[in-house]
Amino acid sequence: TTREAANAIGCAEADIAKTLSFIVNGEPILIVMAGDKRCDNHKYKEFFHEKAHMIPREDLVELIGHEAGGVCPFGVNDGVTIYFDESLKEHESVYPACGSTNSAIKLTIDELENIAANCKAPMYIFDSDIVTDTVEMFRRNLNTASKADINLCYAMKANPFLVSIMNELT
C-alpha cells in the first residue's frame, strides 16, 4: 500500500507516485498520481467515457509487465498508455515503485516522465554498443553522469559476454 511504501522509505504518503492499472476500451492503461490522492470516478468517466475497471491482480504481469505492489510507469509492456495526474505537479520529486514490492526510486516529475517515455521493457540486448547506449540513455534521463550516482539491476540469460561490459558500466 501507499502507506507501507511511505513508511519503508521514510516519506509522506503524498510523496509516493501511486500507479493504478485500468482497462479502457479493452486496452491497459496506467494512471500515476500522488500517493495521498484517490481516483475520482466521475472525472475518470468524464475523461474516458466509461466506468473505471481496474486490472485484476492476476492479470497485471501479462497486461502491464509488473506484479501488484511493483507497478510503475516504466519498463511496461508495449501498448500500455500512461497518464500522469495533475496531483504530481504539487511535488518536486516523488517515489514510484520500480517493478517489485521492495523497490522505489526518488525522481523529479520531469525524470519520471522522461523515463516512462523512454524505458520500455523487456529490453533484449545482444550487442555491447546497445548496452552502452542504453546505460547512457538511463543516465541522461536521470540527469546523472557519474557511475556512482546510478545503480543498475540487470539479469542475463545466455549472454555471458555482457558480464564484463556491465561491470564496467555499473
Disulfide bonds with the S-S distance in Angstrom:
none
